[in-house]
């Protein structure tokens, strides 16, 4: 499994923490965690050989890239907002049928200009099947803004007429000593059903929209 892992972190301290976390979880050779800026590589240079099956990412909220980074992207995606550039890149990096889970701030898919074009691109290329709305306290004390988990697949299933969404409701707030846990998302897991799920599901508490 380790041979199939790739990771990049731009900032020195999070990079060190990521490497340490890998060691603590039994990854004996975490050299695949590079200290680099993924966005510094031109968008068009990512070819078929760079495609991946799964992407897990939590790009900086409100982060802005230094001058010149945006020119690595096509003109219609150019922006200095880090999260937007990552969304464009992830869609390109996924293999057909590839899956992604991404944390984005509220409103990321409903802005104007570049955000509108990114949303159109995402919906054309991928099946955005699930959106999980998280409480504002999930990332405290580092950030207190509202966030969402987006789950999508690269053109592998019929497009949805709407995306499922569910709120993590237990407990009402989180902190460093009371983190979000796997079981808090069980309603969403039950509704989605993973790869074995078939047909629309509307019966789970706190769930809205269709998933086919």
C-alpha positions as CSV (number, residue, x, y, z in Angstrom):
1,X,0.0,0.0,0.0
2,X,2.8,2.4,0.9
3,X,4.1,2.4,-2.6
4,X,0.9,3.8,-3.8
5,X,0.8,6.8,-1.5
6,X,1.8,10.3,-2.5
7,X,1.6,13.5,-0.3
8,X,2.7,17.1,-0.5
9,X,2.8,19.8,2.1
10,X,3.9,23.3,1.5
11,X,4.6,24.6,5.0
12,X,7.5,23.3,7.1
13,X,5.7,22.7,10.4
14,X,2.6,20.8,8.9
15,X,5.1,18.8,6.8
16,X,6.9,17.7,9.9
17,X,3.6,16.9,11.7
18,X,2.5,14.9,8.6
19,X,5.7,12.8,8.5
20,X,5.4,12.2,12.3
21,X,1.8,11.2,12.0
22,X,2.7,8.6,9.3
23,X,5.4,7.1,11.6
24,X,2.9,6.9,14.5
25,X,0.5,5.0,12.2
26,X,2.9,2.4,11.2
27,X,4.3,3.9,7.9
28,X,8.0,3.2,8.4
29,X,9.2,5.1,5.4
30,X,7.2,8.3,5.0
31,X,9.6,9.8,2.4
32,X,6.6,10.0,0.0
33,X,5.5,13.1,1.9
34,X,7.2,15.8,-0.1
35,X,7.9,19.4,1.2
36,X,6.7,21.3,-1.8
37,X,3.9,23.3,-3.3
38,X,1.6,21.1,-5.5
39,X,0.2,24.2,-7.2
40,X,3.6,25.4,-8.4
41,X,3.6,22.7,-11.1
42,X,1.9,23.8,-14.4
43,X,-1.7,22.3,-14.6
44,X,-1.1,21.0,-18.2
45,X,2.0,19.1,-17.1
46,X,-0.1,16.6,-15.1
47,X,-0.7,13.8,-17.7
48,X,-2.2,10.3,-17.7
49,X,0.8,8.9,-15.8
50,X,0.0,11.3,-12.9
51,X,-3.6,10.3,-12.5
52,X,-4.6,8.8,-9.2
53,X,-7.5,6.6,-7.8
54,X,-8.2,8.6,-4.6
55,X,-7.5,12.1,-3.4
56,X,-8.0,13.2,0.2
57,X,-7.3,16.9,0.9
58,X,-8.0,19.8,3.2
59,X,-6.6,22.9,1.5
60,X,-6.1,26.1,3.5
61,X,-9.2,28.1,4.1
62,X,-8.9,31.6,2.7
63,X,-5.4,30.9,1.7
64,X,-3.9,32.9,-1.2
65,X,-1.0,31.9,-3.4
66,X,1.9,34.1,-4.2
67,X,2.1,36.0,-7.4
68,X,2.6,33.9,-10.5
69,X,1.1,30.6,-9.2
70,X,-2.2,31.3,-10.9
71,X,-0.5,31.4,-14.3
72,X,0.2,27.7,-14.0
73,X,-3.6,27.2,-14.6
74,X,-5.8,27.8,-17.6
75,X,-7.1,31.3,-17.9
76,X,-10.6,30.4,-17.0
77,X,-9.5,28.9,-13.7
78,X,-7.0,31.6,-12.7
79,X,-7.3,32.9,-9.2
80,X,-5.0,33.3,-6.2
81,X,-7.4,31.5,-3.9
82,X,-5.7,28.3,-2.8
83,X,-8.9,26.1,-2.4
84,X,-10.2,27.0,-5.8
85,X,-6.9,26.1,-7.5
86,X,-6.9,22.8,-5.6
87,X,-10.4,21.9,-6.8
88,X,-9.4,22.5,-10.4
89,X,-6.3,20.4,-10.0
90,X,-8.1,17.5,-8.2
91,X,-10.6,17.1,-11.0
92,X,-7.7,16.8,-13.4
93,X,-5.7,14.4,-11.3
94,X,-8.5,11.8,-10.8
95,X,-8.6,8.7,-13.0
96,X,-11.9,7.8,-14.6
97,X,-13.9,6.4,-11.6
98,X,-11.4,8.0,-9.2
99,X,-12.8,9.3,-5.9
100,X,-12.1,12.4,-3.9
101,X,-13.0,13.7,-0.5
102,X,-12.3,17.4,0.0
103,X,-12.9,20.0,2.7
104,X,-14.1,23.4,1.4
105,X,-15.5,26.5,3.2
106,X,-19.2,27.4,2.9
107,X,-20.0,29.1,-0.3
108,X,-17.1,27.8,-2.3
109,X,-19.4,26.5,-5.0
110,X,-21.8,29.4,-5.1
111,X,-19.6,32.4,-5.8
112,X,-19.2,34.3,-9.1
113,X,-16.6,34.3,-11.8
114,X,-14.0,31.6,-11.3
115,X,-16.1,29.9,-8.7
116,X,-19.0,29.5,-11.1
117,X,-16.7,28.1,-13.8
118,X,-15.2,25.6,-11.2
119,X,-18.6,24.4,-10.2
120,X,-19.7,23.9,-13.8
121,X,-16.4,22.0,-14.5
122,X,-16.9,19.8,-11.4
123,X,-20.5,19.0,-12.3
124,X,-19.6,18.2,-15.9
125,X,-16.6,16.0,-15.1
126,X,-17.6,14.4,-11.8
127,X,-20.5,13.0,-9.9
128,X,-20.8,15.2,-6.8
129,X,-22.9,12.7,-4.8
130,X,-22.5,13.8,-1.2
131,X,-22.0,17.1,0.7
132,X,-21.6,16.9,4.5
133,X,-22.0,20.1,6.3
134,X,-19.8,20.3,9.4
135,X,-20.3,22.5,12.5
136,X,-18.2,25.7,12.7
137,X,-16.3,24.3,15.7
138,X,-14.7,21.4,13.9
139,X,-11.4,23.2,13.1
140,X,-11.2,25.4,16.2
141,X,-8.9,26.9,17.4
142,X,-7.3,27.2,14.0
143,X,-10.5,28.3,12.1
144,X,-14.1,28.9,13.1
145,X,-15.7,29.2,9.7
146,X,-18.3,26.8,8.3
147,X,-17.0,24.0,6.2
148,X,-18.3,21.1,4.1
149,X,-16.9,17.7,3.1
150,X,-17.4,17.1,-0.6
151,X,-17.4,13.6,-2.0
152,X,-17.2,13.1,-5.7
153,X,-16.2,10.6,-8.4
154,X,-14.7,11.3,-11.8
155,X,-17.4,10.5,-14.3
156,X,-18.0,7.0,-13.0
157,X,-21.7,7.1,-12.3
158,X,-24.8,8.9,-13.7
159,X,-25.0,12.6,-12.7
160,X,-27.3,13.3,-9.8
161,X,-30.2,15.7,-10.0
162,X,-29.2,16.9,-6.5
163,X,-26.5,16.2,-3.9
164,X,-27.1,14.6,-0.6
165,X,-26.3,16.7,2.5
166,X,-26.2,15.9,6.1
167,X,-25.1,17.7,9.2
168,X,-23.0,16.1,11.9
169,X,-25.2,16.7,14.9
170,X,-23.5,14.9,17.9
171,X,-22.2,16.7,19.8
172,X,-23.2,20.3,19.1
173,X,-19.7,21.6,19.2
174,X,-16.1,20.2,18.9
175,X,-12.7,21.2,20.3
176,X,-9.2,19.8,20.4
177,X,-10.3,17.7,23.4
178,X,-13.6,16.7,21.8
179,X,-12.8,16.0,18.2
180,X,-15.2,14.8,15.5
181,X,-15.4,11.0,15.4
182,X,-16.2,8.4,12.8
183,X,-19.5,7.5,14.4
184,X,-20.7,11.1,14.2
185,X,-21.0,10.7,10.5
186,X,-22.9,7.4,10.6
187,X,-26.2,8.8,9.3
188,X,-24.4,9.9,6.2
189,X,-22.6,6.6,5.8
190,X,-25.9,4.7,6.2
191,X,-27.6,7.0,3.6
192,X,-24.8,6.8,1.1
193,X,-24.1,3.1,1.4
194,X,-20.7,3.3,-0.3
195,X,-20.0,1.4,-3.5
196,X,-22.8,-1.1,-2.9
197,X,-25.5,1.6,-2.7
198,X,-28.1,1.6,-5.5
199,X,-31.1,3.9,-6.1
200,X,-32.3,7.0,-4.3
201,X,-32.3,7.1,-0.5
202,X,-34.4,9.8,1.3
203,X,-35.1,8.1,4.6
204,X,-32.0,9.0,6.7
205,X,-32.4,11.7,9.3
206,X,-30.9,15.1,8.3
207,X,-30.5,14.1,4.6
208,X,-31.6,16.2,1.7
209,X,-31.5,15.6,-2.1
210,X,-31.1,12.6,-4.4
211,X,-28.4,10.2,-5.0
212,X,-28.6,7.7,-7.9
